[in-house]
Amino acid sequence: MNNAFFSDLLSSISERGRTLLRRVGSSEAKPDGAELIALCEALLSGRGEASGTAMAREVLDRYHTLDDAERLAFFETLTSDFGPDREKLAEAIESWRAQPSDEDASDLHFASEPRRQELIRRLNRAPGGTSELVAMRADLLRLMNGHRDLAALDRDVVHLLSSWFNRGFLVLRRIDWSTPANILEQIIRYEAVHEIHDWNDLRRRIDPADRRCYAFFHPALVDEPLIFVEVALTEQIPGAIAPLLAADRQPVPVERARTAVFYSISNTQRGLGGISFGSFLIKQVVEELRRELPKLENFVTLSPVPGFVQWLKQANDVPVSDDERTLLENLDKPDWFKDAELEPQLRAVLEPLAAHYFLKARTPKGRLIDSVARFHLGNGARLERINWLGDVSQKGLRESAGIMVNYLYRIEDIEKNHEAYANQGEVIASSAVKKLLKSEGRRLLDMRLS
């Protein structure tokens, strides 16, 4: 109710401001890019709250009329013409050099801030402004390819969105069959790991007693989940996804469930890509489950490895022999995993490579290659188990060579694991995973000796 009242109040202020703008002769015609930039300049120079709110809404409305080429030009102008005020920045630098002080440091900080950051803040004041800016960043990400100069603009947008979407603002809610249809529809639409085919499929995932679904919401996007987590309650830690999703499976009696499996975690907002919501989101879900079901002992994921096959095919540091490289070409064959002779040969090569992929392989910037691994290790999980042929769907075979992994969330270790990963880049892994890496070493030694 409070959110609705505040939204109505903003809309009222905005509409009164629009009336003021119309009185001074603002154009209702479809603008070109130059008129939109002029409106942004006016928004930055204005001080009135009513006219500023209305002008921000006008900028966002006019942005919607632009095609992709015009939006790209708009972003490029924000990058080139809405940086720091160079004259003020030069004065602040000289003042700091002449006599450094805390006050001069503060002046230098504010003078160095690009004007586009304040523009984005003012656009955020418009009714629905936060949602619009998230959508605008989705456009920016889509149009950035080949335009490195836009990275500065994206950095500024990310800086502000990271503040507005930090974990302190997020609210966790359980999703069930009584949740409003417009939210359930988004669960279907944005499921990014295991496609939800229809409403019946969705109901099988959230309605049975051994299923849970949770979503994180932000006050500015009331009916739009930012992240949702699908959970299966099981007796044991699973190694394959098909039995969990089977339409004819037998539900597990809740009193017998000892394991909560996070088998799908999806981000619904493209415009928030790369923005961390904090490092303990899954811990919050774990704590919610423990309150409801105190007999649960294990909290694990059943996760895909979406970058594995691409790494195998494209990286120049994959530790394989020429013969093994030839063997890996069989991954392009349909149903290779059903070949009784080929399957064990590939397993002997791929499982150690998967361990190497998680424990040793890095991007040129030193980061783990796999985005799913970065998320869970950053949330304090331990890499528990590599599951051979855990997902033999077309997508699973194409992206992960059928491999899935379990990340284990142990409440007493989450903070310690997070700190080890965040500060030293250490991947906390079980002895079973480390043993696979040792078998890779033995395999390479045998290869050299032969």
Backbone hydrogen bonds, N-H to C=O, Kabsch-Sander energy under -0.5 kcal/mol:
donor,donor_aa,acceptor,acceptor_aa,energy
5,F,1,M,-2.6
6,F,2,N,-2.6
7,S,3,N,-2.5
8,D,4,A,-2.6
9,L,5,F,-2.3
10,L,6,F,-2.5
11,S,7,S,-2.4
12,S,8,D,-2.3
13,I,9,L,-2.5
14,S,10,L,-2.9
15,E,11,S,-2.6
16,R,12,S,-2.2
17,G,13,I,-2.2
18,R,14,S,-2.3
19,T,15,E,-1.8
20,L,16,R,-1.8
21,L,17,G,-2.4
22,R,18,R,-2.7
23,R,19,T,-1.9
24,V,20,L,-1.3
25,G,22,R,-1.5
26,S,21,L,-1.9
36,L,32,D,-1.6
37,I,33,G,-2.3
38,A,34,A,-2.2
39,L,35,E,-2.0
40,C,36,L,-1.9
41,E,37,I,-2.3
42,A,38,A,-2.2
43,L,39,L,-2.3
44,L,40,C,-2.1
45,S,41,E,-1.8
46,G,42,A,-1.6
52,G,48,G,-2.0
53,T,49,E,-2.5
54,A,50,A,-2.2
55,M,51,S,-2.6
56,A,52,G,-2.4
57,R,53,T,-2.0
58,E,54,A,-2.2
59,V,55,M,-2.5
60,L,56,A,-2.1
61,D,57,R,-2.4
62,R,58,E,-2.6
63,Y,59,V,-2.1
64,H,60,L,-1.2
65,T,61,D,-0.5
65,T,62,R,-1.1
66,L,63,Y,-1.6
71,R,67,D,-2.5
72,L,68,D,-2.5
73,A,69,A,-2.0
74,F,70,E,-2.3
75,F,71,R,-2.6
76,E,72,L,-2.4
77,T,73,A,-2.0
78,L,74,F,-2.2
79,T,75,F,-1.8
80,S,76,E,-2.4
81,D,77,T,-3.1
82,F,78,L,-0.9
86,R,84,P,-1.0
89,L,85,D,-2.5
90,A,86,R,-2.5
91,E,87,E,-2.0
92,A,88,K,-2.4
93,I,89,L,-2.3
94,E,90,A,-2.3
95,S,91,E,-2.4
96,W,92,A,-2.2
97,R,93,I,-2.5
98,A,94,E,-2.3
99,Q,95,S,-2.0
105,A,101,S,-2.5
106,S,102,D,-2.1
107,D,103,E,-2.3
108,L,104,D,-2.6
109,H,105,A,-2.2
110,F,106,S,-2.3
111,A,107,D,-2.4
112,S,108,L,-1.6
113,E,109,H,-0.5
113,E,110,F,-0.7
115,R,83,G,-1.6
116,R,82,F,-2.5
117,Q,114,P,-1.3
118,E,114,P,-0.8
119,L,115,R,-2.0
120,I,116,R,-2.5
121,R,117,Q,-2.1
122,R,118,E,-2.2
123,L,119,L,-2.4
124,N,120,I,-1.8
125,R,122,R,-1.0
126,A,123,L,-1.3
129,G,126,A,-2.7
132,E,128,G,-1.9
133,L,129,G,-2.4
134,V,130,T,-2.0
135,A,131,S,-2.0
136,M,132,E,-2.3
137,R,133,L,-2.2
138,A,134,V,-1.6
139,D,135,A,-1.7
140,L,136,M,-2.3
141,L,137,R,-2.9
142,R,138,A,-1.8
143,L,139,D,-2.0
144,M,140,L,-0.9
147,H,144,M,-3.2
150,L,147,H,-1.8
151,A,148,R,-2.0
152,A,149,D,-0.9
154,D,150,L,-2.4
155,R,151,A,-2.4
156,D,152,A,-1.7
157,V,153,L,-2.2
158,V,154,D,-2.9
159,H,155,R,-2.3
160,L,156,D,-1.8
161,L,157,V,-2.8
162,S,158,V,-2.7
163,S,159,H,-0.9
164,W,160,L,-2.2
165,F,161,L,-2.0
166,N,163,S,-0.9
169,F,166,N,-2.2
170,L,166,N,-0.5
170,L,167,R,-0.9
171,V,217,F,-2.8
173,R,215,A,-2.8
175,I,213,C,-3.4
179,T,176,D,-2.0
183,I,180,P,-1.1
184,L,180,P,-1.9
185,E,181,A,-2.7
186,Q,182,N,-0.8
187,I,183,I,-1.5
188,I,184,L,-1.8
189,R,185,E,-2.3
190,Y,186,Q,-2.7
191,E,187,I,-0.9
197,H,195,E,-0.6
202,L,198,D,-2.1
203,R,199,W,-2.6
204,R,200,N,-1.8
205,R,201,D,-0.9
205,R,202,L,-1.0
206,I,202,L,-1.3
207,D,203,R,-2.5
211,R,208,P,-1.6
212,R,231,V,-2.3
214,Y,229,V,-2.4
215,A,173,R,-2.9
216,F,227,I,-2.7
217,F,171,V,-2.9
218,H,221,L,-0.6
221,L,218,H,-1.8
224,E,221,L,-1.7
226,L,216,F,-3.1
227,I,216,F,-0.9
228,F,266,S,-2.0
229,V,214,Y,-3.2
230,E,264,S,-2.9
231,V,212,R,-3.2
232,A,261,V,-2.3
233,L,210,D,-2.7
234,T,232,A,-0.6
234,T,259,T,-2.8
241,I,390,G,-2.5
242,A,390,G,-0.5
244,L,241,I,-0.8
245,L,241,I,-1.5
246,A,242,A,-1.1
249,R,246,A,-1.3
256,R,253,P,-2.1
257,A,253,P,-0.7
257,A,254,V,-1.0
258,R,234,T,-1.9
259,T,234,T,-2.6
260,A,298,N,-2.9
261,V,232,A,-3.2
261,V,259,T,-0.5
262,F,260,A,-0.6
262,F,300,V,-3.2
263,Y,230,E,-1.4
263,Y,261,V,-1.1
264,S,230,E,-1.1
266,S,228,F,-2.3
268,T,226,L,-2.5
268,T,266,S,-0.5
269,Q,226,L,-0.6
270,R,268,T,-0.7
272,L,269,Q,-1.8
273,G,270,R,-1.7
275,I,272,L,-2.0
276,S,274,G,-0.6
284,Q,280,F,-1.4
285,V,281,L,-1.4
286,V,282,I,-2.8
287,E,283,K,-2.6
288,E,284,Q,-1.7
289,L,285,V,-2.4
290,R,286,V,-2.5
291,R,287,E,-1.8
292,E,288,E,-1.6
293,L,289,L,-3.4
296,L,293,L,-1.8
297,E,258,R,-2.9
298,N,258,R,-2.4
300,V,260,A,-2.4
301,T,407,Y,-1.9
302,L,262,F,-1.7
303,S,405,V,-3.2
305,V,403,I,-0.5
308,F,305,V,-1.8
309,V,399,E,-2.4
311,W,307,G,-2.0
312,L,308,F,-2.4
313,K,309,V,-2.2
314,Q,310,Q,-2.2
315,A,311,W,-2.1
320,V,318,V,-1.9
325,R,321,S,-2.4
326,T,322,D,-2.1
327,L,323,D,-2.1
328,L,324,E,-2.3
329,E,325,R,-0.8
329,E,326,T,-0.8
330,N,327,L,-1.7
331,L,328,L,-2.0
332,D,329,E,-1.5
333,K,330,N,-1.8
336,W,333,K,-1.2
338,K,335,D,-1.8
339,D,336,W,-1.6
340,A,338,K,-0.7
343,E,339,D,-2.8
345,Q,341,E,-0.7
346,L,342,L,-2.3
347,R,343,E,-2.2
348,A,344,P,-2.0
349,V,345,Q,-0.9
350,L,346,L,-3.3
351,E,347,R,-2.1
353,L,349,V,-1.4
354,A,350,L,-2.5
355,A,351,E,-1.9
356,H,352,P,-2.4
357,Y,353,L,-2.7
358,F,354,A,-1.8
359,L,355,A,-2.6
360,K,356,H,-2.7
361,A,356,H,-2.3
363,T,367,R,-2.7
366,G,363,T,-2.5
374,R,370,D,-2.1
375,F,371,S,-2.1
376,H,372,V,-2.3
377,L,373,A,-2.7
378,G,374,R,-2.0
379,N,375,F,-1.2
380,G,377,L,-1.3
381,A,376,H,-2.4
382,R,408,L,-2.2
383,L,428,I,-2.8
384,E,382,R,-0.9
384,E,406,N,-2.5
385,R,406,N,-1.4
387,N,385,R,-0.6
387,N,404,M,-3.7
388,W,386,I,-0.7
390,G,387,N,-1.2
390,G,402,G,-1.3
391,D,402,G,-2.2
397,L,393,S,-2.7
398,R,394,Q,-2.4
399,E,395,K,-2.5
400,S,396,G,-2.1
401,A,397,L,-1.1
402,G,396,G,-2.1
403,I,400,S,-2.0
404,M,387,N,-1.9
405,V,303,S,-2.4
406,N,385,R,-2.5
407,Y,405,V,-0.5
408,L,382,R,-3.1
409,Y,299,F,-3.5
410,R,408,L,-0.7
411,I,409,Y,-0.6
413,D,410,R,-2.3
414,I,410,R,-1.1
414,I,411,I,-0.7
417,N,413,D,-3.0
418,H,414,I,-2.6
419,E,415,E,-2.5
420,A,416,K,-2.1
421,Y,417,N,-2.1
422,A,418,H,-3.3
423,N,419,E,-2.6
424,Q,419,E,-0.5
424,Q,420,A,-1.5
425,G,421,Y,-1.2
426,E,420,A,-2.0
428,I,426,E,-0.8
429,A,427,V,-0.6
430,S,383,L,-2.5
434,K,430,S,-2.0
435,K,431,S,-2.3
436,L,432,A,-1.2
437,L,433,V,-1.3
438,K,434,K,-1.8
439,S,435,K,-2.1
440,E,436,L,-1.4
441,G,437,L,-1.5
442,R,438,K,-2.2
443,R,439,S,-2.2
444,L,440,E,-2.5
445,L,441,G,-2.2
446,D,442,R,-2.5
447,M,443,R,-2.0
448,R,444,L,-2.0
449,L,445,L,-2.5
450,S,446,D,-1.8
